[in-house]
Amino acid sequence: MRKKSLEEDCTLPIVTSVNRLSRFLPSSILYQEYSDVAINREIQRQQGKEPGPEEEGLRDEGSDGTPSPSNLSPSSSFRSSQGSAFALWQDIPDVRSSGQLDNFSNEERKLQEAKFELVTSEASYIRSLTIAVDHFMLSQELAECIGTQNKQWLFSKLPEVKGVSERFLQDLEHRLEEDILRFDVCDIVLDHCPALRRVYLPYVTNQAYQEQTYQRLLHENPRFPGILARLEEDPVCQRLPLTSFLILPFQRITRLKMLVENILKRTTPGSRDEDTATKAFNELKKIIKECNSSVQSMKRMEELIHLNKKINFEGKIFPLISQSRWLVKHGELLEVDTQMMSISGSKLKLPTKPVYLHLFNDCLLLSRRKDTWKFMVFVYAKIGELKVKDLSQKLQGISGFIFHLQLCERQQLKHQILLKSNTESGKQRWITAMFPFDPLEDIGHATENDDIAQVQCIKSYQAQEHDELTLEKADILHAKTITSDGWVEGIRLSDGERGWFPKTYVEEITSRSARLRNLRENIRIKCVTQKLKGGD
């Protein structure tokens, strides 16, 4: 029956509210609070600040028979700001009174806890989505203030996301009720992936319009800030801002993949459970990749259209707009004029003038500013015909960070220029952008015994420039380069994405055993997913 309902999902009406909750699920906290605690817990685990597997595990009982704290669950027994403990599977009365807990190994218990966290976090997610829809979106005062079109742009397909998620939770609850001791969840995740894709893809793609609408309403609609402030001060949303509710679907689809990944890490190699978890993990990865690609392609084309109005070529026709082209990096450097070189005392003086670079995935444009945001290109070359040499260590007595760039055409020198950055990271980022390395060369061929430098994100970071990497808390990265002015070039272990980010947003993982475990888990996930692809 479930498969039929999923196939007909697109014809089902939106469920306004599903008030049933499994007797095994506690009254759920808001997802925003769950997310903060769970991610902080994952950071501790991945940095090796928890007891190891040989010390971790079974709860010890006190003299009164009550369980003492343990590190068994991925979210463990952290307490919320309201004082209520997060639920553990092993604390459910039916589980404790079954007499079967002693038959579970430590690893089997941790596997069930990982599965249970997926269910309890989905219940928290539904609670937050319900507030987003019922309290904010269905507010008559807010609707009258912003109008129908702005309401559509601001809330997008949030009711549809909620409806699909409620049906997903219903199936998870039914599974708990069937067998609380040996339940599985990954087959249900897999069954629901088509429905999740159908609602998440348009919601995530609408992100840019959602953000633009929110900012425009804040600055142009005089009534909107006041009405919004009153809604946000209501205890029902625990005084959390509307934006924290609007971004929930982005956070949840990524978190869902991480939760399935945690289950996959704990399944027995070669088992049926591993196979099902791998399939669910792969499908969620595909959804996330498709969401990212959809957002990215839309932004890239808008950016090209915008740039086409500002960039001019000296006497040449250059069709800038192309479906296969995108901007990789842009910015201003200083051109060092060696022909006007002079000596002042013991110092060599080299005059400079600004030059603007637009680096695309297939070509580099060098230009001068005509005015603040107009550029006249004086030379360009294909990416494959660039040559660069770092000169910072070779030009003694000259301040700044300098590199020599050659632009060729059919292997013949077309133009050469000395470029100067005021920071080490500025120079390194341009060289890396022009000559990107393959991340797989660094982590793709790593073995379980390779101890590579790792850092972990401790504070979310939103990329500000094209060559930067957006980080989420708990992300683990291989630190490829660290500059003297506080920037890191890293490769995220989970997806191989490469980019720059400030050093202040990460912490070095100093425990060698934690680094090896992180790499070992990463290698296992890649091996089972590649094996599944090979089998297909």
SETIVO-406024 format. One record per residue (C-alpha): residue number from 1; residue in one letter; x, y, z. Coordinates in steps of 0.1 Angstrom, whole numbers. Each point is the difference from the previous one (the first is absolute). Example, Ala and Ser with C-alpha at 12.3 -4.5 7.8 and 13.67 -1.06 7.14 Angstrom:
BEGIN
(1; "a"; (123; -45; 78)),
(2; "s"; (14; 34; -7)),
// end
This chain:
BEGIN
(1; "m"; (0; 0; 0)),
(2; "r"; (28; 24; 8)),
(3; "k"; (16; -3; -35)),
(4; "k"; (-34; 7; -16)),
(5; "s"; (-4; 32; 21)),
(6; "l"; (35; 12; -9)),
(7; "e"; (-6; -5; -37)),
(8; "e"; (-32; 19; 2)),
(9; "d"; (16; 26; 23)),
(10; "c"; (-3; 29; -25)),
(11; "t"; (-38; -4; -1)),
(12; "l"; (-5; 0; 38)),
(13; "p"; (-13; 31; 17)),
(14; "i"; (23; 18; 24)),
(15; "v"; (-3; -12; 36)),
(16; "t"; (-6; 30; 22)),
(17; "s"; (10; -18; 32)),
(18; "v"; (6; -35; 12)),
(19; "n"; (-4; 0; 37)),
(20; "r"; (8; -37; 7)),
(21; "l"; (33; -7; 15)),
(22; "s"; (13; -35; 8)),
(23; "r"; (-1; -9; 37)),
(24; "f"; (37; -6; -4)),
(25; "l"; (7; 36; -10)),
(26; "p"; (3; 26; 28)),
(27; "s"; (-15; 35; -4)),
(28; "s"; (24; 14; -25)),
(29; "i"; (21; 31; 3)),
(30; "l"; (3; 25; -29)),
(31; "y"; (23; -12; -28)),
(32; "q"; (23; 31; 4)),
(33; "e"; (9; -11; 35)),
(34; "y"; (4; -37; -9)),
(35; "s"; (23; 10; -29)),
(36; "d"; (23; 21; 22)),
(37; "v"; (5; -27; 26)),
(38; "a"; (4; -29; -24)),
(39; "i"; (26; 18; -21)),
(40; "n"; (20; 10; 31)),
(41; "r"; (-1; -36; 10)),
(42; "e"; (13; -11; -34)),
(43; "i"; (29; 25; 3)),
(44; "q"; (11; -15; 33)),
(45; "r"; (-2; -35; -15)),
(46; "q"; (20; 8; -31)),
(47; "q"; (27; 19; 19)),
(48; "g"; (5; -30; 23)),
(49; "k"; (-13; 17; 31)),
(50; "e"; (-23; -29; 9)),
(51; "p"; (11; -33; 15)),
(52; "g"; (11; -25; -26)),
(53; "p"; (-20; -30; -11)),
(54; "e"; (17; -22; 26)),
(55; "e"; (-10; 24; 28)),
(56; "e"; (-33; 11; -14)),
(57; "g"; (-32; -19; 0)),
(58; "l"; (-22; -16; 26)),
(59; "r"; (-17; 22; 25)),
(60; "d"; (9; -7; 36)),
(61; "e"; (-29; 0; 24)),
(62; "g"; (1; 17; 34)),
(63; "s"; (-11; -15; 33)),
(64; "d"; (-36; 13; -7)),
(65; "g"; (-1; -18; -34)),
(66; "t"; (0; 33; -20)),
(67; "p"; (24; 2; -29)),
(68; "s"; (31; 22; 2)),
(69; "p"; (10; 22; -29)),
(70; "s"; (16; -17; -30)),
(71; "n"; (15; 8; -34)),
(72; "l"; (-20; -26; -18)),
(73; "s"; (-23; 21; -22)),
(74; "p"; (13; 23; -27)),
(75; "s"; (-18; 28; 19)),
(76; "s"; (6; -17; 34)),
(77; "s"; (-17; 13; 31)),
(78; "f"; (5; 38; -6)),
(79; "r"; (-27; 21; 16)),
(80; "s"; (-20; 26; -18)),
(81; "s"; (-3; 36; 13)),
(82; "q"; (-34; -10; 13)),
(83; "g"; (16; -26; 23)),
(84; "s"; (-15; -31; -16)),
(85; "a"; (24; -28; -10)),
(86; "f"; (2; -11; -36)),
(87; "a"; (-15; -35; -5)),
(88; "l"; (21; -31; -3)),
(89; "w"; (-13; -32; -15)),
(90; "q"; (14; -20; 30)),
(91; "d"; (-20; 21; 24)),
(92; "i"; (-34; -8; -15)),
(93; "p"; (-19; -20; 27)),
(94; "d"; (-10; -28; -25)),
(95; "v"; (37; -4; -9)),
(96; "r"; (12; 0; 36)),
(97; "s"; (-27; -25; 11)),
(98; "s"; (5; -23; -29)),
(99; "g"; (29; -19; 16)),
(100; "q"; (17; 1; -34)),
(101; "l"; (25; 29; 4)),
(102; "d"; (27; -23; 13)),
(103; "n"; (-2; -19; -33)),
(104; "f"; (11; 31; -19)),
(105; "s"; (37; 7; -5)),
(106; "n"; (13; 35; 4)),
(107; "e"; (1; 5; -37)),
(108; "e"; (-36; -13; -4)),
(109; "r"; (-12; 24; 26)),
(110; "k"; (17; 29; -17)),
(111; "l"; (-16; -10; -33)),
(112; "q"; (-35; 0; 16)),
(113; "e"; (7; 34; 16)),
(114; "a"; (11; 14; -34)),
(115; "k"; (-33; -12; -15)),
(116; "f"; (-20; 13; 28)),
(117; "e"; (16; 34; -3)),
(118; "l"; (-11; 2; -36)),
(119; "v"; (-36; -5; 11)),
(120; "t"; (0; 24; 30)),
(121; "s"; (18; 27; -20)),
(122; "e"; (-27; -3; -27)),
(123; "a"; (-27; 5; 27)),
(124; "s"; (19; 32; 11)),
(125; "y"; (2; 11; -36)),
(126; "i"; (-38; -4; -4)),
(127; "r"; (-6; 20; 31)),
(128; "s"; (21; 29; -13)),
(129; "l"; (-16; -2; -35)),
(130; "t"; (-35; 1; 16)),
(131; "i"; (9; 33; 17)),
(132; "a"; (14; 14; -32)),
(133; "v"; (-32; -8; -19)),
(134; "d"; (-27; 5; 27)),
(135; "h"; (15; 29; 19)),
(136; "f"; (18; 20; -27)),
(137; "m"; (-13; -9; -34)),
(138; "l"; (-37; -3; 10)),
(139; "s"; (1; 33; 19)),
(140; "q"; (-28; 21; -14)),
(141; "e"; (17; 33; 10)),
(142; "l"; (33; -10; -17)),
(143; "a"; (-19; -11; -32)),
(144; "e"; (-19; 33; -2)),
(145; "c"; (33; 19; 4)),
(146; "i"; (21; -17; -26)),
(147; "g"; (-25; -12; -27)),
(148; "t"; (-6; -33; -18)),
(149; "q"; (31; 1; -23)),
(150; "n"; (25; 10; 27)),
(151; "k"; (-15; -27; 23)),
(152; "q"; (6; -26; -27)),
(153; "w"; (36; 11; -6)),
(154; "l"; (7; 2; 38)),
(155; "f"; (-15; -34; 10)),
(156; "s"; (3; -18; -33)),
(157; "k"; (-11; -36; 3)),
(158; "l"; (4; -3; 38)),
(159; "p"; (-35; -16; 5)),
(160; "e"; (9; -27; -26)),
(161; "v"; (33; -6; 18)),
(162; "k"; (-19; -4; 33)),
(163; "g"; (-26; -23; -16)),
(164; "v"; (27; -23; -14)),
(165; "s"; (19; 0; 32)),
(166; "e"; (-31; -9; 21)),
(167; "r"; (-6; -30; -22)),
(168; "f"; (36; -10; 4)),
(169; "l"; (-2; 3; 38)),
(170; "q"; (-33; -21; 0)),
(171; "d"; (18; -29; -17)),
(172; "l"; (29; 3; 24)),
(173; "e"; (-24; 0; 30)),
(174; "h"; (-18; -31; -13)),
(175; "r"; (34; -18; -3)),
(176; "l"; (8; 8; 37)),
(177; "e"; (-34; -13; 11)),
(178; "e"; (6; -33; -20)),
(179; "d"; (33; -8; 17)),
(180; "i"; (17; 24; 23)),
(181; "l"; (29; -23; 6)),
(182; "r"; (11; -9; -35)),
(183; "f"; (-15; 28; -22)),
(184; "d"; (16; 13; -32)),
(185; "v"; (-5; 34; -16)),
(186; "c"; (22; 1; -32)),
(187; "d"; (-24; -19; -22)),
(188; "i"; (-27; 26; 10)),
(189; "v"; (24; 29; -8)),
(190; "l"; (7; -17; -34)),
(191; "d"; (-38; -3; -7)),
(192; "h"; (-6; 37; 7)),
(193; "c"; (30; 14; -20)),
(194; "p"; (-21; 7; -31)),
(195; "a"; (-26; 20; 20)),
(196; "l"; (28; 18; 19)),
(197; "r"; (16; 9; -33)),
(198; "r"; (-33; 13; -14)),
(199; "v"; (-4; 26; 27)),
(200; "y"; (36; 8; 10)),
(201; "l"; (13; 8; -35)),
(202; "p"; (-24; 29; -7)),
(203; "y"; (2; 13; 36)),
(204; "v"; (38; 1; 0)),
(205; "t"; (1; 14; -36)),
(206; "n"; (-22; 28; 12)),
(207; "q"; (25; 10; 27)),
(208; "a"; (14; 31; -19)),
(209; "y"; (-35; 14; -6)),
(210; "q"; (-9; -8; 37)),
(211; "e"; (30; 20; 13)),
(212; "q"; (-6; 29; -24)),
(213; "t"; (-37; 2; 10)),
(214; "y"; (8; 0; 37)),
(215; "q"; (26; 28; -4)),
(216; "r"; (-23; 20; -22)),
(217; "l"; (-29; -3; 24)),
(218; "l"; (22; 11; 29)),
(219; "h"; (12; 31; -18)),
(220; "e"; (-30; 10; -21)),
(221; "n"; (-31; -11; 19)),
(222; "p"; (-3; 23; 31)),
(223; "r"; (-25; -23; 18)),
(224; "f"; (19; -33; -6)),
(225; "p"; (27; 4; 27)),
(226; "g"; (-25; 8; 28)),
(227; "i"; (-24; -29; -9)),
(228; "l"; (29; -24; -3)),
(229; "a"; (15; 11; 33)),
(230; "r"; (-33; -7; 18)),
(231; "l"; (-2; -35; -15)),
(232; "e"; (36; -8; 9)),
(233; "e"; (-6; 11; 36)),
(234; "d"; (-28; -25; 5)),
(235; "p"; (10; -29; 24)),
(236; "v"; (-14; -25; -25)),
(237; "c"; (32; 4; -21)),
(238; "q"; (22; 5; 30)),
(239; "r"; (9; 34; -13)),
(240; "l"; (20; -14; -29)),
(241; "p"; (1; 21; -32)),
(242; "l"; (-20; -9; -31)),
(243; "t"; (32; -5; -20)),
(244; "s"; (10; -29; 23)),
(245; "f"; (-33; -18; -10)),
(246; "l"; (3; 8; -37)),
(247; "i"; (35; -16; -3)),
(248; "l"; (-12; -32; 18)),
(249; "p"; (-5; -20; -33)),
(250; "f"; (36; 8; -11)),
(251; "q"; (14; -12; 33)),
(252; "r"; (-22; -30; 3)),
(253; "i"; (7; -17; -34)),
(254; "t"; (38; 4; 8)),
(255; "r"; (-5; -13; 36)),
(256; "l"; (-21; -29; -12)),
(257; "k"; (29; -11; -22)),
(258; "m"; (24; 2; 30)),
(259; "l"; (-24; -20; 21)),
(260; "v"; (-2; -28; -26)),
(261; "e"; (38; 2; -3)),
(262; "n"; (3; -5; 38)),
(263; "i"; (-22; -31; -3)),
(264; "l"; (20; -13; -30)),
(265; "k"; (33; 3; 20)),
(266; "r"; (-15; -23; 27)),
(267; "t"; (-15; -27; -22)),
(268; "t"; (18; -33; -4)),
(269; "p"; (21; 0; -32)),
(270; "g"; (-15; -21; -27)),
(271; "s"; (-34; -2; 17)),
(272; "r"; (-34; 7; -14)),
(273; "d"; (-3; 30; 23)),
(274; "e"; (32; 14; -15)),
(275; "d"; (-14; -4; -35)),
(276; "t"; (-33; 18; 9)),
(277; "a"; (18; 28; 19)),
(278; "t"; (24; 5; -29)),
(279; "k"; (-28; 3; -25)),
(280; "a"; (-19; 26; 22)),
(281; "f"; (33; 19; 5)),
(282; "n"; (6; 1; -37)),
(283; "e"; (-35; 12; -8)),
(284; "l"; (2; 28; 25)),
(285; "k"; (34; 10; -14)),
(286; "k"; (-16; 2; -35)),
(287; "i"; (-28; 23; 13)),
(288; "i"; (25; 23; 17)),
(289; "k"; (22; 1; -30)),
(290; "e"; (-30; 8; -23)),
(291; "c"; (-12; 27; 24)),
(292; "n"; (35; 16; 0)),
(293; "s"; (4; -3; -38)),
(294; "s"; (-34; 16; -5)),
(295; "v"; (8; 30; 22)),
(296; "q"; (35; 3; -14)),
(297; "s"; (-10; -1; -37)),
(298; "m"; (-26; 27; 6)),
(299; "k"; (24; 23; 19)),
(300; "r"; (27; -6; -26)),
(301; "m"; (-21; 11; -30)),
(302; "e"; (-13; 30; 18)),
(303; "e"; (35; 10; 9)),
(304; "l"; (12; -3; -37)),
(305; "i"; (-29; 21; -12)),
(306; "h"; (9; 26; 26)),
(307; "l"; (37; 0; -9)),
(308; "n"; (-7; 2; -37)),
(309; "k"; (-14; 35; 5)),
(310; "k"; (32; 11; 17)),
(311; "i"; (29; -16; -19)),
(312; "n"; (11; 14; -33)),
(313; "f"; (27; -12; -24)),
(314; "e"; (24; 22; -19)),
(315; "g"; (-10; -3; -36)),
(316; "k"; (-10; -37; 3)),
(317; "i"; (-32; -20; 2)),
(318; "f"; (0; -24; 29)),
(319; "p"; (-32; -19; 7)),
(320; "l"; (2; -1; 38)),
(321; "i"; (-34; -17; 7)),
(322; "s"; (2; -38; -3)),
(323; "q"; (-18; -29; 17)),
(324; "s"; (34; -16; 6)),
(325; "r"; (17; 30; 15)),
(326; "w"; (0; 13; 36)),
(327; "l"; (20; 24; 21)),
(328; "v"; (27; -16; 22)),
(329; "k"; (16; 31; 16)),
(330; "h"; (2; 38; -6)),
(331; "g"; (18; 28; 17)),
(332; "e"; (26; 27; -3)),
(333; "l"; (38; -4; 3)),
(334; "l"; (29; 23; -7)),
(335; "e"; (21; -2; -32)),
(336; "v"; (37; 6; 8)),
(337; "d"; (16; 22; -27)),
(338; "t"; (37; -12; -3)),
(339; "q"; (8; 25; -27)),
(340; "m"; (-5; 29; 24)),
(341; "m"; (22; -16; 27)),
(342; "s"; (20; 23; 23)),
(343; "i"; (23; -4; 31)),
(344; "s"; (-6; 21; 31)),
(345; "g"; (28; -5; 25)),
(346; "s"; (4; -37; 5)),
(347; "k"; (-36; -8; -12)),
(348; "l"; (-12; -8; -35)),
(349; "k"; (-31; 20; -9)),
(350; "l"; (-24; -15; -25)),
(351; "p"; (-30; 22; -10)),
(352; "t"; (-34; -18; -3)),
(353; "k"; (-33; 5; -16)),
(354; "p"; (-33; -19; 6)),
(355; "v"; (-11; -28; -24)),
(356; "y"; (-33; -19; 4)),
(357; "l"; (-3; -37; -6)),
(358; "h"; (-30; -20; -10)),
(359; "l"; (8; -37; 2)),
(360; "f"; (-26; -23; -16)),
(361; "n"; (2; -38; -2)),
(362; "d"; (12; 2; -36)),
(363; "c"; (18; 34; -3)),
(364; "l"; (17; 29; 18)),
(365; "l"; (-8; 37; -8)),
(366; "l"; (23; 28; 10)),
(367; "s"; (-15; 35; 0)),
(368; "r"; (2; 36; 12)),
(369; "r"; (-29; 17; 17)),
(370; "k"; (-18; 26; -22)),
(371; "d"; (-20; 11; 30)),
(372; "t"; (-11; -16; 33)),
(373; "w"; (-17; -31; -16)),
(374; "k"; (10; 1; -37)),
(375; "f"; (30; -19; -13)),
(376; "m"; (20; 2; -32)),
(377; "v"; (18; -33; -8)),
(378; "f"; (35; 5; -15)),
(379; "v"; (10; -37; -2)),
(380; "y"; (-15; -34; 6)),
(381; "a"; (11; -37; -4)),
(382; "k"; (-14; -35; 4)),
(383; "i"; (6; -17; 34)),
(384; "g"; (22; -27; -16)),
(385; "e"; (23; 27; -13)),
(386; "l"; (9; 17; 32)),
(387; "k"; (34; -3; 17)),
(388; "v"; (8; 13; 35)),
(389; "k"; (32; 2; 22)),
(390; "d"; (0; 10; 37)),
(391; "l"; (27; 27; 5)),
(392; "s"; (-7; 10; 36)),
(393; "q"; (32; -18; 12)),
(394; "k"; (22; 12; -28)),
(395; "l"; (-6; 38; 0)),
(396; "q"; (19; 11; 30)),
(397; "g"; (-7; 36; 13)),
(398; "i"; (-34; 2; -17)),
(399; "s"; (-30; 1; 23)),
(400; "g"; (-31; -20; -8)),
(401; "f"; (-7; -34; -16)),
(402; "i"; (9; -2; -37)),
(403; "f"; (-6; -25; -27)),
(404; "h"; (9; 0; -37)),
(405; "l"; (-29; -8; -24)),
(406; "q"; (4; -9; -37)),
(407; "l"; (-30; -1; -24)),
(408; "c"; (6; -20; -32)),
(409; "e"; (-18; -8; -32)),
(410; "r"; (8; -32; -18)),
(411; "q"; (29; -4; 24)),
(412; "q"; (15; 33; -12)),
(413; "l"; (5; 28; 26)),
(414; "k"; (-28; 25; -4)),
(415; "h"; (5; 22; 32)),
(416; "q"; (19; -2; 33)),
(417; "i"; (-6; 19; 32)),
(418; "l"; (13; 3; 35)),
(419; "l"; (-29; -1; 25)),
(420; "k"; (2; 11; 36)),
(421; "s"; (-23; -8; 30)),
(422; "n"; (2; 16; 34)),
(423; "t"; (-6; -33; 18)),
(424; "e"; (14; -35; -3)),
(425; "s"; (-35; -15; -2)),
(426; "g"; (-9; 24; -29)),
(427; "k"; (29; -12; -20)),
(428; "q"; (-5; -37; 8)),
(429; "r"; (-38; 1; -7)),
(430; "w"; (6; 14; -35)),
(431; "i"; (27; -25; -8)),
(432; "t"; (-22; -29; 13)),
(433; "a"; (-30; 13; -20)),
(434; "m"; (19; 1; -32)),
(435; "f"; (16; -34; 5)),
(436; "p"; (-24; -20; 21)),
(437; "f"; (13; -34; 12)),
(438; "d"; (-22; -31; 0)),
(439; "p"; (-13; -5; 36)),
(440; "l"; (0; -38; -6)),
(441; "e"; (38; 1; -3)),
(442; "d"; (1; 10; 37)),
(443; "i"; (-28; -20; 17)),
(444; "g"; (-14; -23; -27)),
(445; "h"; (31; -23; 1)),
(446; "a"; (5; 3; 37)),
(447; "t"; (2; -33; 20)),
(448; "e"; (-12; -7; 35)),
(449; "n"; (35; 4; 13)),
(450; "d"; (7; 34; -16)),
(451; "d"; (0; 27; 26)),
(452; "i"; (-10; 32; -18)),
(453; "a"; (-4; 34; 16)),
(454; "q"; (-36; 5; 10)),
(455; "v"; (-21; 30; 13)),
(456; "q"; (-36; 0; 11)),
(457; "c"; (-25; 28; -4)),
(458; "i"; (-11; 14; 34)),
(459; "k"; (-21; 29; -14)),
(460; "s"; (-20; 1; -32)),
(461; "y"; (16; 21; -28)),
(462; "q"; (-18; 14; -30)),
(463; "a"; (23; 4; -31)),
(464; "q"; (4; 36; -9)),
(465; "e"; (20; -5; -32)),
(466; "h"; (-1; -25; -28)),
(467; "d"; (31; -19; 10)),
(468; "e"; (-11; -3; 37)),
(469; "l"; (-17; -31; 15)),
(470; "t"; (-32; 3; 20)),
(471; "l"; (4; -20; 32)),
(472; "e"; (-25; -16; 24)),
(473; "k"; (9; -8; 36)),
(474; "a"; (16; -34; 4)),
(475; "d"; (14; -1; -36)),
(476; "i"; (34; -18; -1)),
(477; "l"; (25; 13; -25)),
(478; "h"; (35; -8; -11)),
(479; "a"; (21; 31; 5)),
(480; "k"; (19; 4; -33)),
(481; "t"; (15; 35; 6)),
(482; "i"; (0; 24; 29)),
(483; "t"; (12; 36; -7)),
(484; "s"; (18; 24; 23)),
(485; "d"; (-30; 23; 0)),
(486; "g"; (-25; -25; 13)),
(487; "w"; (-16; -18; -30)),
(488; "v"; (-3; -37; -6)),
(489; "e"; (-4; -19; -33)),
(490; "g"; (-18; -32; 8)),
(491; "i"; (-17; -30; -15)),
(492; "r"; (-32; -13; 17)),
(493; "l"; (4; -37; 7)),
(494; "s"; (-37; -8; -5)),
(495; "d"; (-4; 13; -36)),
(496; "g"; (35; 11; -12)),
(497; "e"; (-11; 36; -4)),
(498; "r"; (30; 24; 1)),
(499; "g"; (3; 37; 10)),
(500; "w"; (13; 26; 23)),
(501; "f"; (-13; 11; 34)),
(502; "p"; (12; 20; 30)),
(503; "k"; (21; -19; 26)),
(504; "t"; (-22; 14; 28)),
(505; "y"; (-29; -22; -11)),
(506; "v"; (18; -33; 5)),
(507; "e"; (20; -19; 26)),
(508; "e"; (29; -23; -6)),
(509; "i"; (-8; -37; 8)),
(510; "t"; (31; -7; 21)),
(511; "s"; (-9; -36; 9)),
(512; "r"; (17; -24; -24)),
(513; "s"; (-24; -28; 8)),
(514; "a"; (-29; 23; -7)),
(515; "r"; (15; 10; -34)),
(516; "l"; (6; -36; -9)),
(517; "r"; (-36; -9; 10)),
(518; "n"; (-15; 29; -20)),
(519; "l"; (20; -11; -31)),
(520; "r"; (-9; -37; 6)),
(521; "e"; (-37; 8; 2)),
(522; "n"; (2; 22; -31)),
(523; "i"; (18; -27; -20)),
(524; "r"; (-26; -26; 10)),
(525; "i"; (-29; 22; -11)),
(526; "k"; (17; 6; -34)),
(527; "c"; (8; -37; -4)),
(528; "v"; (-36; -12; 6)),
(529; "t"; (-15; 27; -22)),
(530; "q"; (24; -8; -28)),
(531; "k"; (-7; -37; 4)),
(532; "l"; (-37; 7; -4)),
(533; "k"; (6; 20; -31)),
(534; "g"; (21; -28; -14)),
(535; "g"; (-28; -25; 7)),
(536; "d"; (-25; 22; -17)),
// end
